[in-house]
Amino acid sequence: MCKIKKDDFFLYIDALPNFDRVMNFVFEDKQRYYLCGYWIFVISTAIIPLYMAKSTKIETIMVRKFFHLMVVVMFVPALFFQVSK
């Protein structure tokens, strides 16, 4: 098994194209901090119902509907944020 050292990992991250540009875009505006925090909150709260759906006999269509609801809940605020700028 190949072990990756900590220094190798950071060298790999630095070598990714446009990584710095993406990080600068995400962290240049304070509202984007809030949006990232909101996304982390939504994802973390979505894990519980999805885990319960996997352990019970909930139909696939209900899981799909929940997924579509999560997409709307996550990305509609981002659309309003970008349009207002």
N, C-alpha and C positions, 0 to 999 in steps of 0.2 A: 504494500500500500504506500502511496506517495504522500509524504507529509509536507504541508505547506507551512513555511515559517512566516511569522508575522511580517517581516521585512519584505518577503516575496509578495505577499498579498498587497501591500501598499504600493509596491513597484508596479504590480499589475493594474491596480486602480488608476495610478498616474498615467499609465500607458493607454488607457481607454480614450478613444477619440471623442472630443467634445465634452468630456466629463466635467471639466472646469466650467465650461460655458453653461451647462445645464445647472450646476450647483450655484453659479452666480445668478442665473435667472430665477431660481427658486427662492434664494435667500436675499434678493435685493429689495424686496418690498415687505413691509411688516404684515400686510393683509395675507400674503402668501404663507407666512408662518401660521396664521390662524387657520387658513384653509388646509394646510398639511396636518395641523392638530385635529381639525374636524374630521378629515379623512381617516386618521388613525383611530379616532373615537368610533366612527361608523364601522370601520372594519373590525375593531375589537368587539363591538356589541353585536355584530353579525355572526361572529364565530359561534356564539352560544346557540342560537336557533338552528344554525346549520349542523352543529354537532348533535343536537337533539333530533333533528330530522334524519340524520344518518343512523341513529340508534333505534329509532322507531319506524313504524311502517307508514310514513307519509308518502303520498303519491308524488311521482316525479314532476307532475304539472305544478303542484304547489311549491316545490323547491325552485322550479323555473320562475314562477311568479314572484317569489321572494327575491330571487336574483335580479329580476327586472326592477323591482322596487328599490333594491339597494343601488342599482345603477342610477336611477332617477335621483335618489336621495344624495348620492355622492356628487354627481356631475352637474345638476341644475344650479346649485350655488356657485360652482366654478364658472358656469356660463354667465350668470348675472354679474359676477365679479369682473370678468374680462370685458363684458359689454360696457360696463360703467366706466371703464378707463379710457 
